[in-house]
Amino acid sequence: MLHGASTLLMRALREDANRRGPHFFRLGGTLLILVFLMTAHIASTGVGAPGLRFFKLISSLNLLLIVVAGASYFATAITEEKEQGTLGLLHLAGVSPIGLLLGKSTSRLISVLLVFLGQLPFALLAITLGGITARQIIAVDLALAAFLIMVANVALMLSVICQRSSSACSWMFLGLVFLLLGVQYGDESVSQLVRRGFLSADSALVKISTEALNWLNDLAIITRINEVLEIGYDGSLTGAQFWLHLSVALVAFVLSWLTFDRFTRYSDVSSPARGWLPQSKTRWRILVGRPWRWAFVWKDYHFITGGHTLAIFKLIVYPLMLFLMWRYQNPLYTVTGLFFPSLARRTMLIVIGGELILSASRVFHEEIKWGTLPSVASLPQSVIVTTYSKLLGCLLGLIPAVLVLGVVILLVPPSPGKYDAWIEPGWWLLWMEFLVLVHLTTLLSLRVKWGALALAVTTLLVINALLFIPVSLVAVSLVDSFNDRSALISPIVYIGATLCMLLQGMIVFGVRDAAAR
């Protein structure tokens, strides 16, 4: 029954041990904990229970790590074999389904658990800072371990069911967002809908939804961590959350085993997806046309952003979405507090940002995934030209959204007072952070096959948390010197532009390095 499990497990562990990336990742996590420890020690004279605050930072970091791993690392355990077309070879080698599941998932689970083990000695130092006991630390670690096991096995089940890694990662990410945010704020959202008259308080839907959300909230990982980290906690090491998450993990693994043959029997997807690109023999081939002189611009415009087909679809859907927002602007105002012009502009800016960040995560994805980057790098043109050609092809996909936004601004221009936002440092900081996130996502997509966006967001959040205090002190000093908040705009733009230029250089070197591998 378990034939091949130990072989796959040992092979995966050896690969993990021989690669530098996992070791650097664990080292980086440990150094980050050390920085948290130094910060807590420095602030220990001015705040109460510094050890408790320090361990809360560690718990938040570990929870974020589990979410990122669940939406990328764990969700591709089986789908990567489907996409590489190696499942049939594993079957011919006599590897049983349960052996394959254990061999592929357990190694990844052990790899993430090793990150937590590296943090444990530093976490125990929180006891010396005061405000927390060893019992609380062990209880939180057990809760996080149970949550990690559940996430790993649910992601494994989605990896068995889905044909492609993108689908498995997307569904896992949505599930984790609902589990962590939807459960926390779902009850309040239902109450808001009842107060604004959209739902009746006596309806069965409201009662069932409220009871279900309250039950899930009581058993959520965030609730369990907050409960354990209360000062003076002396409860059980394993609560209901611990046993529920382990039970869900067991059920998910059993379902993966029982449905493995059904979803993997005809699962060969070892060819790149065409997306919205029509077949050459269909009547819609006119939407593709012949390749342009700039072949990479044409390729990425059609294969990554959807080409003319998706552009036409966007030009229909975006105006329709704005029309519906205009039609129901009164209910939307009661929910968002924004009038239609402002809401429409912000919605289109979010759409443009979403398209841009998704294109950044996919611009080198297919070349890395299918091993064609060495062939691309060997073409008789520089890597810089190739890289910027691919980026230009992705930017062409933004034309429909930009056109719709331009029409909205022309039809309903912003009021004169809205232009004052351009002298607010907060807006410039937001734009610079977004541009850095786009570049960081592109860079990380050269290092990881899946989860570049999630990893980039996590990296940016951690960097912001580490730099918040020193940057705030410098900002206060500048404002006091010039007596004007707008004095912060120039440093923000300069630092943001410098970081983007550095990241662009790292992207070019990253392309060369990935092609050499």
C-alpha positions as CSV (number, residue, x, y, z in Angstrom):
1,M,0.0,0.0,0.0
2,L,2.8,2.4,0.9
3,H,5.1,1.3,-1.9
4,G,7.2,4.2,-3.1
5,A,6.3,6.6,-0.3
6,S,9.7,6.4,1.5
7,T,11.5,6.7,-1.9
8,L,9.7,9.9,-2.8
9,L,10.0,11.3,0.7
10,M,13.8,10.7,0.9
11,R,14.3,12.1,-2.6
12,A,12.3,15.3,-1.8
13,L,14.2,15.7,1.5
14,R,17.6,15.3,-0.2
15,E,16.7,17.9,-2.9
16,D,15.5,20.2,-0.1
17,A,18.8,19.7,1.7
18,N,21.0,20.2,-1.4
19,R,19.3,23.5,-2.5
20,R,20.5,26.8,-1.0
21,G,17.1,28.5,-1.2
22,P,15.3,26.6,1.6
23,H,18.3,27.1,3.9
24,F,18.5,30.8,3.2
25,F,14.7,31.0,3.8
26,R,15.1,29.4,7.2
27,L,18.0,31.6,8.0
28,G,16.1,34.7,7.0
29,G,13.2,33.7,9.2
30,T,15.5,33.1,12.2
31,L,17.2,36.5,11.6
32,L,13.8,38.2,11.4
33,I,12.9,36.6,14.8
34,L,16.2,38.0,16.1
35,V,15.3,41.5,14.9
36,F,11.9,41.1,16.7
37,L,13.7,40.1,19.8
38,M,16.1,43.0,19.8
39,T,13.1,45.4,19.2
40,A,11.2,43.9,22.1
41,H,14.2,44.1,24.3
42,I,14.8,47.8,23.5
43,A,11.1,48.6,24.0
44,S,10.9,46.5,27.2
45,T,11.5,49.6,29.5
46,G,8.4,51.4,28.1
47,V,5.8,48.8,27.7
48,G,4.3,46.0,29.8
49,A,4.7,42.3,29.0
50,P,7.3,42.7,26.3
51,G,7.7,39.0,26.0
52,L,4.0,38.7,25.1
53,R,4.3,41.3,22.4
54,F,7.4,39.7,21.0
55,F,5.7,36.3,20.8
56,K,2.6,37.8,19.2
57,L,4.9,39.0,16.4
58,I,6.3,35.5,16.0
59,S,2.8,34.0,15.9
60,S,1.6,36.5,13.3
61,L,4.7,35.8,11.2
62,N,4.2,32.0,11.4
63,L,0.5,32.4,10.5
64,L,1.4,34.5,7.5
65,L,4.0,31.9,6.5
66,I,1.4,29.1,6.6
67,V,-1.0,31.1,4.4
68,V,1.7,31.7,1.8
69,A,2.8,28.1,1.9
70,G,-0.8,26.8,1.6
71,A,-1.6,29.0,-1.4
72,S,1.5,28.0,-3.3
73,Y,3.9,25.4,-1.9
74,F,1.3,22.8,-0.7
75,A,-1.2,23.4,-3.5
76,T,1.2,22.3,-6.2
77,A,2.2,18.9,-4.8
78,I,0.3,16.8,-7.4
79,T,-0.6,19.3,-10.1
80,E,3.1,19.8,-10.9
81,E,3.3,16.1,-11.7
82,K,0.2,16.4,-13.9
83,E,1.7,19.4,-15.8
84,Q,5.1,17.7,-16.2
85,G,3.4,14.5,-17.4
86,T,5.2,12.3,-14.9
87,L,2.2,10.8,-13.1
88,G,2.0,7.9,-15.6
89,L,5.7,7.1,-15.1
90,L,5.1,7.0,-11.3
91,H,2.2,4.6,-11.8
92,L,4.4,2.4,-14.0
93,A,7.1,2.4,-11.4
94,G,4.6,0.8,-9.0
95,V,4.1,3.8,-6.7
96,S,0.7,3.5,-5.0
97,P,-1.7,6.5,-4.7
98,I,-1.3,6.7,-1.0
99,G,2.4,6.3,-1.3
100,L,2.5,9.2,-3.8
101,L,0.3,11.4,-1.6
102,L,2.4,10.7,1.5
103,G,5.7,11.1,-0.4
104,K,4.8,14.4,-2.0
105,S,3.0,16.1,0.9
106,T,4.9,14.9,3.9
107,S,8.2,16.2,2.6
108,R,6.8,19.7,2.1
109,L,5.2,19.6,5.5
110,I,8.5,18.6,7.1
111,S,10.2,21.4,5.3
112,V,7.9,24.1,6.7
113,L,8.0,22.5,10.2
114,L,11.8,22.9,10.1
115,V,11.3,26.7,9.8
116,F,9.2,26.6,13.0
117,L,11.7,24.5,14.8
118,G,14.4,27.0,13.9
119,Q,12.4,29.7,15.6
120,L,11.6,27.7,18.8
121,P,14.7,28.6,20.8
122,F,14.2,32.3,20.1
123,A,10.5,32.0,21.0
124,L,11.4,30.5,24.4
125,L,13.4,33.6,25.1
126,A,10.1,35.5,25.3
127,I,9.7,34.0,28.7
128,T,12.8,35.9,30.0
129,L,11.3,39.2,28.7
130,G,8.2,38.6,30.8
131,G,4.5,38.5,30.3
132,I,4.2,35.0,28.9
133,T,4.6,31.4,30.1
134,A,6.0,28.3,28.5
135,R,2.5,26.8,28.6
136,Q,1.2,29.6,26.4
137,I,4.1,29.2,23.9
138,I,3.5,25.4,23.6
139,A,-0.3,25.9,23.3
140,V,0.1,28.4,20.4
141,D,2.7,26.3,18.7
142,L,0.4,23.3,18.9
143,A,-2.5,25.4,17.5
144,L,-0.4,26.6,14.6
145,A,0.9,23.1,13.9
146,A,-2.7,21.7,13.7
147,F,-3.6,24.6,11.4
148,L,-0.5,23.9,9.2
149,I,-1.4,20.2,8.9
150,M,-5.0,21.1,7.9
151,V,-3.9,23.6,5.3
152,A,-1.3,21.2,3.9
153,N,-3.9,18.4,3.5
154,V,-6.7,20.6,2.1
155,A,-4.2,22.0,-0.4
156,L,-3.2,18.4,-1.2
157,M,-6.9,17.6,-1.9
158,L,-7.2,20.6,-4.2
159,S,-4.0,19.6,-5.9
160,V,-5.5,16.2,-6.7
161,I,-8.8,17.6,-7.9
162,C,-7.6,20.5,-10.0
163,Q,-5.8,20.0,-13.4
164,R,-3.5,22.9,-13.2
165,S,-1.5,24.5,-10.4
166,S,-3.0,27.9,-11.0
167,S,-6.5,26.6,-10.3
168,A,-5.4,24.8,-7.1
169,C,-3.5,27.9,-5.8
170,S,-6.4,30.2,-6.6
171,W,-9.0,28.0,-4.8
172,M,-6.7,27.5,-1.8
173,F,-6.1,31.3,-1.6
174,L,-9.8,32.1,-1.7
175,G,-10.5,29.4,1.0
176,L,-7.8,30.8,3.3
177,V,-9.1,34.4,2.8
178,F,-12.6,33.3,3.8
179,L,-11.3,31.2,6.7
180,L,-9.2,34.0,8.2
181,L,-11.1,37.2,7.2
182,G,-14.5,36.1,6.2
183,V,-15.1,34.3,9.4
184,Q,-13.7,37.2,11.5
185,Y,-15.8,39.9,9.8
186,G,-18.6,37.9,8.3
187,D,-20.9,38.4,11.3
188,E,-20.4,42.1,11.2
189,S,-21.1,42.2,7.5
190,V,-24.4,40.3,8.0
191,S,-25.3,42.8,10.7
192,Q,-24.5,45.7,8.4
193,L,-26.8,44.3,5.7
194,V,-29.6,43.8,8.3
195,R,-29.2,47.4,9.6
196,R,-29.3,48.9,6.1
197,G,-32.4,46.9,5.2
198,F,-31.0,44.5,2.7
199,L,-31.9,41.5,4.8
200,S,-34.5,40.8,7.4
201,A,-33.2,40.0,10.9
202,D,-35.9,37.3,11.3
203,S,-35.0,35.5,8.1
204,A,-33.7,31.9,8.3
205,L,-30.7,32.9,6.1
206,V,-29.6,35.5,8.6
207,K,-30.0,33.2,11.6
208,I,-28.2,30.2,10.0
209,S,-25.4,32.4,8.7
210,T,-24.9,34.1,12.0
211,E,-24.8,30.9,14.0
212,A,-22.4,29.2,11.4
213,L,-20.1,32.2,11.4
214,N,-20.0,32.5,15.2
215,W,-19.3,28.7,15.5
216,L,-16.5,29.0,12.9
217,N,-15.1,32.1,14.6
218,D,-15.0,30.3,18.0
219,L,-12.9,27.5,16.4
220,A,-10.7,29.8,14.2
221,I,-7.0,29.8,14.6
222,I,-6.9,33.6,15.2
223,T,-9.5,33.2,18.0
224,R,-7.4,30.4,19.6
225,I,-4.2,32.4,19.5
226,N,-5.9,35.5,21.0
227,E,-7.4,33.3,23.7
228,V,-4.1,31.6,24.6
229,L,-2.1,34.9,24.6
230,E,-4.3,36.5,27.2
231,I,-2.3,37.4,30.3
232,G,-2.7,34.7,33.0
233,Y,-3.9,32.0,30.6
234,D,-3.9,28.6,32.3
235,G,-6.1,26.5,30.1
236,S,-5.6,23.3,28.1
237,L,-2.7,22.9,25.7
238,T,-5.1,21.6,23.0
239,G,-8.4,23.1,22.5
240,A,-11.4,22.4,20.2
241,Q,-9.6,24.2,17.4
242,F,-6.7,21.7,17.6
243,W,-8.8,18.6,17.3
244,L,-11.1,20.1,14.6
245,H,-8.2,21.1,12.4
246,L,-6.6,17.7,12.7
247,S,-10.0,16.0,11.9
248,V,-10.4,18.2,8.8
249,A,-6.8,17.3,7.8
250,L,-7.6,13.6,8.1
251,V,-10.8,13.9,6.1
252,A,-9.1,15.9,3.4
253,F,-6.3,13.3,3.1
254,V,-8.7,10.4,2.9
255,L,-10.7,12.2,0.2
256,S,-7.5,12.8,-1.7
257,W,-6.7,9.1,-1.5
258,L,-10.2,7.9,-2.5
259,T,-10.5,10.3,-5.4
260,F,-6.9,10.1,-6.6
261,D,-7.6,7.6,-9.5
262,R,-10.7,9.5,-10.7
263,F,-9.0,12.9,-11.0
264,T,-5.5,11.7,-12.2
265,R,-6.4,8.9,-14.7
266,Y,-6.6,11.3,-17.7
267,S,-4.8,14.3,-16.3
268,D,-2.0,14.9,-18.8
269,V,-1.8,18.7,-19.1
270,S,1.9,18.7,-20.2
271,S,1.4,21.6,-22.7
272,P,1.2,25.3,-22.2
273,A,-2.3,26.7,-21.8
274,R,-3.6,28.8,-24.7
275,G,-5.8,31.0,-22.5
276,W,-8.1,33.2,-24.6
277,L,-6.1,32.6,-27.8
278,P,-8.4,31.2,-30.5
279,Q,-7.4,28.1,-32.5
280,S,-6.0,28.8,-35.9
281,K,-8.7,26.8,-37.6
282,T,-11.7,28.6,-36.1
283,R,-13.6,31.6,-37.5
284,W,-12.1,33.7,-34.7
285,R,-8.5,33.4,-35.9
286,I,-8.8,36.9,-37.3
287,L,-8.5,38.1,-33.7
288,V,-4.9,36.8,-33.6
289,G,-3.4,37.6,-37.0
290,R,0.2,37.1,-37.9
291,P,3.0,37.7,-35.4
292,W,4.3,41.3,-35.2
293,R,7.8,42.4,-35.9
294,W,8.4,42.5,-32.1
295,A,7.6,38.8,-31.6
296,F,7.8,38.8,-27.8
297,V,5.4,41.8,-27.5
298,W,2.9,39.9,-29.7
299,K,3.4,36.6,-27.8
300,D,2.9,38.0,-24.3
301,Y,0.1,40.3,-25.4
302,H,-1.9,37.3,-26.8
303,F,-0.8,34.4,-24.4
304,I,-0.5,36.3,-21.1
305,T,-3.0,39.1,-21.3
306,G,-5.5,37.4,-23.6
307,G,-4.9,39.4,-26.8
308,H,-7.8,41.0,-28.8
309,T,-10.3,38.4,-27.6
310,L,-10.0,39.3,-23.9
311,A,-9.6,43.0,-24.8
312,I,-13.0,43.0,-26.5
313,F,-14.5,41.1,-23.6
314,K,-13.1,43.7,-21.2
315,L,-14.5,46.6,-23.3
316,I,-17.9,45.0,-22.8
317,V,-17.7,43.9,-19.2
318,Y,-16.1,47.0,-17.7
319,P,-18.6,49.5,-19.0
320,L,-21.4,47.1,-18.1
321,M,-20.0,46.9,-14.5
322,L,-19.9,50.7,-14.3
323,F,-23.4,51.0,-15.6
324,L,-24.6,48.6,-12.9
325,M,-22.7,50.6,-10.3
326,W,-24.5,53.8,-11.6
327,R,-27.8,52.0,-11.6
328,Y,-27.4,51.0,-8.0
329,Q,-25.4,53.9,-6.8
330,N,-27.7,54.6,-3.8
331,P,-27.3,51.2,-2.2
332,L,-23.6,51.3,-3.0
333,Y,-23.3,54.7,-1.3
334,T,-24.9,53.3,1.8
335,V,-22.4,50.5,1.9
336,T,-19.2,52.3,0.8
337,G,-19.9,55.9,1.6
338,L,-18.6,56.9,-1.8
339,F,-20.5,58.7,-4.6
340,F,-20.6,57.1,-8.0
341,P,-17.8,59.2,-9.7
342,S,-15.3,58.5,-6.9
343,L,-16.3,54.9,-6.6
344,A,-16.0,54.3,-10.4
345,R,-12.5,55.9,-10.5
346,R,-11.3,53.9,-7.6
347,T,-12.8,50.7,-9.0
348,M,-11.0,51.1,-12.3
349,L,-7.8,51.9,-10.6
350,I,-8.1,48.7,-8.6
351,V,-8.8,46.8,-11.8
352,I,-5.8,48.2,-13.5
353,G,-3.6,47.5,-10.5
354,G,-4.9,43.9,-10.3
355,E,-4.2,43.3,-14.0
356,L,-0.7,44.8,-13.7
357,I,0.2,42.7,-10.6
358,L,-1.1,39.5,-12.2
359,S,0.8,40.1,-15.4
360,A,3.9,40.7,-13.3
361,S,3.5,37.3,-11.7
362,R,3.1,35.6,-15.0
363,V,5.5,37.4,-17.3
364,F,8.2,34.8,-16.9
365,H,6.0,32.0,-15.5
366,E,5.6,29.9,-18.7
367,E,9.3,30.1,-19.6
368,I,10.3,29.0,-16.1
369,K,7.6,26.3,-15.9
370,W,8.3,24.7,-19.3
371,G,12.1,25.2,-19.3
372,T,12.2,27.5,-22.4
373,L,14.0,30.4,-20.9
374,P,17.5,29.1,-22.0
375,S,16.2,29.1,-25.6
376,V,14.8,32.6,-25.2
377,A,18.1,33.8,-23.7
378,S,20.1,32.3,-26.6
379,L,18.3,34.4,-29.3
380,P,20.4,37.0,-31.1
381,Q,19.3,40.0,-29.0
382,S,20.1,41.1,-25.5
383,V,18.3,39.9,-22.4
384,I,17.4,43.5,-21.7
385,V,15.5,43.9,-25.0
386,T,13.8,40.5,-24.5
387,T,12.7,41.4,-20.9
388,Y,11.3,44.8,-21.8
389,S,9.6,43.4,-24.9
390,K,7.8,40.9,-22.7
391,L,6.9,43.7,-20.2
392,L,5.5,45.9,-23.0
393,G,3.4,43.0,-24.2
394,C,1.8,42.7,-20.8
395,L,1.3,46.5,-20.6
396,L,-0.7,46.4,-23.9
397,G,-3.3,44.3,-22.0
398,L,-4.1,47.3,-19.8
399,I,-5.3,49.4,-22.7
400,P,-9.1,48.5,-22.3
401,A,-9.1,49.3,-18.6
402,V,-7.1,52.6,-19.1
403,L,-9.5,53.6,-21.9
404,V,-12.5,53.0,-19.7
405,L,-10.9,55.0,-16.8
406,G,-10.2,57.8,-19.2
407,V,-13.8,57.9,-20.4
408,V,-15.0,58.0,-16.8
409,I,-12.6,60.9,-16.0
410,L,-13.7,62.8,-19.1
411,L,-17.4,62.3,-18.4
412,V,-17.3,63.0,-14.7
413,P,-14.1,64.9,-13.9
414,P,-12.9,65.1,-10.3
415,S,-13.8,68.2,-8.3
416,P,-11.0,70.8,-7.9
417,G,-10.6,69.7,-4.2
418,K,-9.6,66.2,-5.4
419,Y,-6.4,67.5,-6.8
420,D,-5.1,68.3,-3.3
421,A,-4.6,64.6,-2.9
422,W,-1.5,64.8,-5.1
423,I,0.3,66.9,-2.4
424,E,-0.5,64.2,0.3
425,P,2.6,62.1,1.0
426,G,0.3,59.1,1.8
427,W,-0.8,58.8,-1.8
428,W,2.7,59.0,-3.2
429,L,3.8,56.3,-0.6
430,L,0.9,54.1,-1.7
431,W,1.9,54.4,-5.4
432,M,5.6,53.8,-4.7
433,E,4.8,50.8,-2.6
434,F,2.7,49.4,-5.4
435,L,5.4,49.9,-8.0
436,V,7.9,48.2,-5.7
437,L,5.4,45.3,-5.3
438,V,5.1,44.9,-9.0
439,H,8.9,44.8,-9.5
440,L,9.3,42.5,-6.5
441,T,6.7,40.1,-7.9
442,T,8.4,40.0,-11.3
443,L,11.7,39.2,-9.6
444,L,10.4,36.5,-7.4
445,S,8.6,34.9,-10.3
446,L,12.0,34.0,-11.6
447,R,12.8,32.1,-8.3
448,V,9.5,30.3,-7.6
449,K,7.1,28.5,-9.9
450,W,4.0,29.4,-7.9
451,G,3.2,31.9,-5.3
452,A,5.4,34.8,-6.4
453,L,2.7,37.4,-5.7
454,A,1.9,36.0,-2.2
455,L,5.6,35.8,-1.4
456,A,6.2,39.4,-2.7
457,V,3.3,40.7,-0.5
458,T,4.7,38.9,2.5
459,T,8.2,40.2,1.9
460,L,6.9,43.8,1.5
461,L,4.8,43.5,4.7
462,V,7.8,42.2,6.7
463,I,10.1,45.0,5.3
464,N,7.4,47.6,6.1
465,A,7.1,46.3,9.7
466,L,10.9,46.4,10.2
467,L,11.3,49.9,8.8
468,F,8.2,51.5,10.3
469,I,9.8,52.9,13.4
470,P,13.0,54.4,11.9
471,V,11.2,55.7,8.8
472,S,8.5,57.3,11.0
473,L,11.2,59.1,13.1
474,V,12.9,60.4,9.9
475,A,9.5,61.6,8.6
476,V,8.7,63.4,11.8
477,S,12.1,65.1,11.7
478,L,11.6,66.3,8.1
479,V,8.1,67.7,8.8
480,D,9.4,69.6,11.8
481,S,12.3,71.0,9.8
482,F,10.2,72.3,6.8
483,N,6.8,72.7,8.6
484,D,5.1,71.1,5.6
485,R,4.0,67.6,5.0
486,S,4.6,67.9,1.3
487,A,8.3,67.9,2.1
488,L,8.1,64.1,2.4
489,I,7.0,63.6,-1.3
490,S,10.5,64.1,-2.8
491,P,12.2,61.5,-0.6
492,I,9.4,59.0,-1.1
493,V,9.5,59.4,-4.9
494,Y,13.3,59.3,-4.9
495,I,13.6,56.2,-2.7
496,G,10.7,54.4,-4.6
497,A,12.2,55.2,-8.0
498,T,15.7,54.0,-6.8
499,L,14.3,50.7,-5.5
500,C,12.4,50.1,-8.8
501,M,15.6,50.7,-10.8
502,L,17.6,48.4,-8.6
503,L,14.9,45.7,-8.9
504,Q,14.9,46.1,-12.7
505,G,18.6,45.4,-12.8
506,M,18.1,42.4,-10.5
507,I,15.3,41.2,-12.8
508,V,17.7,41.3,-15.8
509,F,20.4,39.4,-13.9
510,G,17.7,37.0,-12.6
511,V,16.7,36.2,-16.1
512,R,20.3,35.4,-17.1
513,D,20.7,33.3,-14.0
514,A,17.5,31.4,-14.5
515,A,18.4,30.8,-18.1
516,A,21.8,29.4,-17.0
517,R,20.1,27.0,-14.6
